[in-house]
């Protein structure tokens, strides 16, 4: 019997992949501890797993000696601290230091532990990399040093894309896998499987949305033209639809569209940073005088005022870069520099639209994160609707008998389900990794 613990368990995706692999190899497993502090995740696991020990457990509050003896540690330790979607504070963030809970537990149970599987975001690999030519940054170096040199595990890390494992989502994640040195060196190599499009995960024929947003979008674009498009007032090339392209925030003239498109591109020019007096960033506010150098119009001020009133533009101070130093290292953030004059900038809120992306049924979905999950749209017949929770589970390779229907009772509850999905793992990837380590240790 292989005894394992499931830390930072979420929906239990790592456990699922691990036990699926064990079943294929005719190995028996038992979960002796589940650690998760999010009530919604506990609710989902209690519904989907038979284990009696699934309860709200904060791993930082558990003494290592109180944890039952185990052979394998599974852990998708919190990734926001290393994610490109956040501030990348890493070990400066308390969520980043939770790796040391894994070290604490492994160290105490070292005699009985055979190996581990850890998962995190792609950004972990280069986080706090001072030398841009180095393959990894300081954060991952610390983690590998602990596992390899302090705890003496044969440890490997690998970056894998779920789309290469038959999952209908392109999701790159780093996996850190280790085993006792007596079991030999791990070889993490995998054959790619054929691409799967989102359409294989969809249940067509559902009720579509009828809102000011969908009506405006469908008035300017046909359903087929929307497939695979992103909706955001940011860069995206031909795949991007801006708010002014379908007059979502109000009517705009052809001249205003020209102004917005020119400002959209020119605000990225690095020469403006020196003239403004800030370190360059991707999208800086420009004053009327600066805008007039590339768009001259007798009614420029009136056009700008109208676009601000309709919230296509904001009038804001340029932002300066501020570096914070903590006992665990440094991180930076941007804050408004009120000593500099305000300028006009595109309103670029990531979730400015009810939908941020219309998925292409013929291709894998782009990487899905928690804040996006409830904003993904699909074309269904002649209309648009949101992705269902069941369809979302399929995009992460969860089995059909896994259910999140308990969150379908209201919009608020449904958002809890979306949040859980956005932070989960792709089960088929875990399964293939688990088959490697289980064969290495117990084969």
C-alpha positions, 0 to 999 in steps of 0.5 A: 500500500502506497500512502500519500499526503495531498498538500494545498490540494485544491480540487484534488487534481494532483491526487486524481492523476496520481491515483489514476497512474497507480491504478493502471500500474496495479498499485494500491494507494491510500491518502492519509492527509489532505491539507486545504484551507479554502472552504469551497475546495473542501466542499468539492473534494468532500463531494467527489472523494470517498476519503473520510479525512478531507477537512479544512486543514492549515498545514502551517498549524500541523505539527510534523510529528502529527502527520501519519507516516507516508511514502509520497508527498503531493503538493501544488504549493501556492503559485501566485507569488511566482505568477506573471499575473501577480507582482512576482514577490516570490519568497517575499510573499508568505504564499511563496514561503509555504514551500518551506512547509514541504521541507519541514514535513519531508525532513521529519518523515525522511526515513519513510518518504520515497518521493514527491511530485510538486507543481507550480507556474512557469514563472517559478523557473526564472523568478529572481533571476539576476543573470538573464543568461542563467537557466533558472532564478534564485527562487528555484535554485533555493528549492532545488538546493533544499531538495537535492542537497539538504534532503538528498533526493534525486530531483528533476524539474521540467516545464510541460504544456498540457496541450501536448498531453491531449488536454484541450488547453495550452497550459505550461507548468513546471513540475518538480519530481524527486525520489530517494537516491537508491531508486536511481536518477529520474528520466522525465521525457514524454511523447507528445499526443495529438492536439485536441480542440475546445470543441471536444469539451463543449455541450452545444445547444445551451441557452445563450446570453442576451445582454447589451454586451453580446448584442453590441458584439454580434452587431459588429461581428458574426459568430464565426468571426468571433471564434478565437478572438480576445476582447481587451484594450491591450495588444493582441494583433489580429486576434484582438478586439478593442472596446472601440471596435464595437462601440461597447462604451458608447458611440465613437467617430471614425476620427476617434477610432483613428486617434485611439489606435494611434495612441494605443501604439504610440504610448509604447514608444520607449522615447516617451519614457525619457521625455516623461521622466520615468522608467519605460513601461508598456503603455504610458499616459501621454499629454495632449501636447505629446499626442498632437505630435502624431495626431493633429486635429483642431478638435483634439481636446474635445475628442479626448474629453469625450473619450474620457467621459465614455471611459475609453481613456483615463486621465492619469499620472505616469507611474514610477517604479518603486523597489521594496526590500524585505528580509527575503529579498526585493520586489518592485511595483508601479505607483502613480508619480503625482509630481508629473503632469497627467496624460491620457491612457487607454483604459486597459482593465483586464476584466473590462469586458464580460467576456475576455476571450471567445474560445476557438473550438478547433484549437486548445484554449489559451492558459486559463487562470482564476480571474479569467475562468468566468469570462471565457465565452463560446459560440453556440449556434448564432449566439454567445454563452459562458463556459459551463463548469462541466466544460471547464473541468474537461478543459483540465482533463478531469474525468466525467464523474467529477462534478462541480454541480454544487456550485451551479446554484447562483452566480456567486457560487458559480464564480467559486467554482470558476475560481477553483478551476482556474487554480487547478492542475491538468490531470492527464499531465500529473498522471503521466508524471506519476507513472514515471515516478511510480514505475521508478520506485515500485516497478 
